[in-house]
Amino acid sequence: MKIAKSIVSLAVAAALIVPVMPAHSSAVKYTAINNGLLQNNRMLIPLRAVAEQLGANVDWNNSTKTVTIFKGDAMIELTVNSDTVYINGMEMTIDVPLVQRSSVTYVPLRFVSQALGAKIEWNQYLKRATVFYNGDRIDITAEKRHS
């Protein structure tokens, strides 16, 4: 009986000493996107889906075919079929222009992710880009083309 009381006392003491850790100390969000495009050896991503996952707001102007991304103090403007982009009004050239396909606008992954402050890793074997931002993760895989 004395041993049982000692074990219970030890367990209670350990519970009071060890800090309580929630099962998920921070909510890490994981997103998988399976409709990336490979074009000219560049991964193009569905802009709205990825930008919003990175915490940006996205506006579309149908008459000018222009996408505007807002995040904090940053404003990025891109136009379909153009390799000219504007970041906070400064003109830049990207190596692959914006593409529109089936009502989805695709942009070069590296440009948008770096402009929004995300880290990128590329897996050549899987044809998958992984974007890391504030502890969250987005995996973007190129669509499989059927012949």
Residue, then its C-alpha position, 0 to 999 in steps of 0.5 A: m500500500k505504501i508503495a502504491k501511495s509513493i507511485v501516485s505521489l511521484a506521478v502527481a509531482a511529475a505532472l506538476i513539474v512537467p509543463v503541459m503541452p497541447a497536442h498541436s502547439s501551433a496550428v501548422k497548415y498543409t495544403a496540396i495543389n495538384n494543378g501546377l504547370l511546367q512550362n519552359n522548365r518553370m513551375l507555374i502555379p494557380l495564382r489565387a490559390v497559392a497567393e491566398q494561402l500565403g495570406a495575400n489578397v488577389d484582385w482580377n481585372n477582366s477587361t485588362k487581364t491584370v492580376t493585382i496581389f496585395k500583402g501588407d505594404a506590397m502590391i504586385e501587378l501582373t498581366v496575362n501574356s506579359d513578362t512585365v510585372y510591377i512590384n510597388g510600382m517598380e517595373m521588372t521582367i520575369d522569364v515566363p509570362l502570366v498564362q491563363r488556362s480554363s479560367v485559372t491564371y498561372v504565374p511563375l512560382r519562384f517570382v510570386s513566392q519570393a515577392l511575398g517572402a516565402k521559401i521554396e524547395w523543388n523536387q525534380y523527381l516528383k515535379r513538385a514545388t514546396v512553399f514554406y511560409n510562417g510554418d505553413r506548407i504548400d505542395i504544388t505538383a505539376e498536372k499530369r498531361h495525357s497524350 
